[in-house]
Amino acid sequence: MQFYPLRSPEDSDILPPQCTFPLEDPMRMLMSVKFPIEPFNTAVRQGTVSATIKRILDESKPESAFFTSHEGHRGGILVVDVSDPADIPRLAEPWFLLFNAEVDFKIAMTPEDLGRANLAGLGKNWS
């Protein structure tokens, strides 16, 4: 697999066209957030956790958000659209800065996306 730096206008003659940013269609991603015990417990005790989470969600505007346990810690899973790699810090930094959280992104596909992947063709090609 070959990796390319982010494309800038000066790079138009050296990078393949598939490396253009921002993406024409946003990429749906699952954003996992894992909260450490502190400072989350302190925010709960001080009564500020709900307002802080609401502020982050209002700013980041996820398609949906679910809160659950994550590897024995409090956690959340947000469905977000990423149209540019620069969206990653915008989405992750509030969780890092306000909760010392760990954040992970995974590409998510709908059944329609998976159907367009041509798995049968890939299976034949890579058999």
C-alpha positions as CSV (number, residue, x, y, z in Angstrom):
1,M,0.0,0.0,0.0
2,Q,1.3,3.4,-0.9
3,F,0.7,6.4,1.3
4,Y,0.5,10.0,0.0
5,P,0.8,13.2,1.9
6,L,-2.3,15.4,2.0
7,R,-2.9,17.1,-1.3
8,S,-2.4,20.8,-1.7
9,P,-2.9,22.8,-4.9
10,E,0.9,22.6,-5.6
11,D,0.7,18.8,-5.6
12,S,-1.8,18.5,-8.4
13,D,0.9,17.2,-10.8
14,I,2.5,14.6,-8.5
15,L,-0.4,12.9,-6.6
16,P,-3.0,10.6,-8.1
17,P,-6.5,12.0,-8.4
18,Q,-7.9,9.6,-5.8
19,C,-5.9,11.5,-3.1
20,T,-7.9,14.7,-3.3
21,F,-9.3,16.3,-0.2
22,P,-11.9,17.2,0.9
23,L,-13.8,14.2,-0.1
24,E,-16.7,14.8,-2.4
25,D,-18.9,12.5,-0.3
26,P,-18.2,12.5,3.5
27,M,-17.0,9.2,4.9
28,R,-19.1,7.8,7.7
29,M,-17.0,6.8,10.6
30,L,-17.6,5.3,14.0
31,M,-15.8,7.4,16.6
32,S,-15.2,5.5,19.9
33,V,-14.5,7.5,23.0
34,K,-13.1,5.8,26.2
35,F,-13.2,7.9,29.3
36,P,-10.6,7.4,32.1
37,I,-12.0,7.3,35.6
38,E,-10.6,10.8,36.2
39,P,-11.5,13.5,35.4
40,F,-14.9,12.0,34.5
41,N,-15.8,11.1,38.1
42,T,-14.9,14.7,39.2
43,A,-17.2,16.1,36.5
44,V,-20.0,13.8,37.6
45,R,-19.6,14.8,41.3
46,Q,-19.5,18.5,40.3
47,G,-22.6,18.2,38.2
48,T,-20.8,19.4,35.0
49,V,-20.5,16.2,32.9
50,S,-23.9,16.5,31.2
51,A,-23.3,20.1,30.1
52,T,-19.8,19.4,28.9
53,I,-20.9,16.4,26.8
54,K,-23.8,18.4,25.4
55,R,-21.5,21.2,24.5
56,I,-19.2,18.8,22.6
57,L,-22.1,17.1,20.8
58,D,-23.7,20.4,19.9
59,E,-20.4,21.5,18.4
60,S,-19.5,18.3,16.6
61,K,-23.0,17.4,15.4
62,P,-22.7,13.6,15.2
63,E,-25.3,11.7,13.1
64,S,-26.0,9.7,16.3
65,A,-24.3,9.1,19.7
66,F,-24.5,6.2,22.1
67,F,-23.0,5.9,25.6
68,T,-22.0,2.6,26.9
69,S,-19.1,0.8,28.7
70,H,-15.8,0.5,26.8
71,E,-13.2,-2.0,28.0
72,G,-14.3,-1.6,31.6
73,H,-14.6,2.2,31.4
74,R,-17.3,4.7,30.5
75,G,-17.4,5.2,26.8
76,G,-19.3,6.4,23.8
77,I,-19.8,5.6,20.2
78,L,-20.6,8.4,17.8
79,V,-21.4,8.2,14.1
80,V,-19.7,11.1,12.4
81,D,-19.1,12.2,8.8
82,V,-15.5,13.0,7.9
83,S,-15.1,14.9,4.6
84,D,-11.5,16.1,5.2
85,P,-8.7,14.6,7.4
86,A,-8.6,18.0,9.2
87,D,-12.0,17.0,10.6
88,I,-10.4,14.4,12.9
89,P,-8.8,17.0,15.3
90,R,-12.1,19.0,15.3
91,L,-14.0,15.9,16.4
92,A,-11.4,14.4,18.8
93,E,-9.8,17.3,20.6
94,P,-12.7,18.3,22.8
95,W,-12.7,14.7,24.3
96,F,-9.0,14.7,24.7
97,L,-8.8,18.2,26.3
98,L,-11.9,18.0,28.5
99,F,-11.9,14.4,29.6
100,N,-8.4,13.0,28.8
101,A,-10.3,10.5,26.8
102,E,-8.9,8.0,24.2
103,V,-10.5,8.4,20.8
104,D,-10.5,6.0,17.9
105,F,-12.0,6.2,14.4
106,K,-13.2,3.3,12.2
107,I,-14.7,3.5,8.8
108,A,-18.3,2.4,8.8
109,M,-20.2,1.1,5.8
110,T,-23.9,0.8,5.2
111,P,-25.2,-2.4,3.5
112,E,-25.4,-0.3,0.3
113,D,-21.7,0.7,0.7
114,L,-20.8,-3.0,1.2
115,G,-22.8,-3.9,-1.9
116,R,-20.8,-1.5,-4.0
117,A,-17.5,-3.1,-2.8
118,N,-17.9,-5.9,-5.3
119,L,-16.8,-8.6,-2.9
120,A,-17.5,-11.4,-5.4
121,G,-15.2,-9.8,-7.9
122,L,-12.5,-9.3,-5.2
123,G,-12.9,-12.9,-4.2
124,K,-12.3,-14.1,-7.8
125,N,-9.4,-11.7,-8.2
126,W,-7.6,-12.7,-5.0
127,S,-8.3,-16.5,-5.1
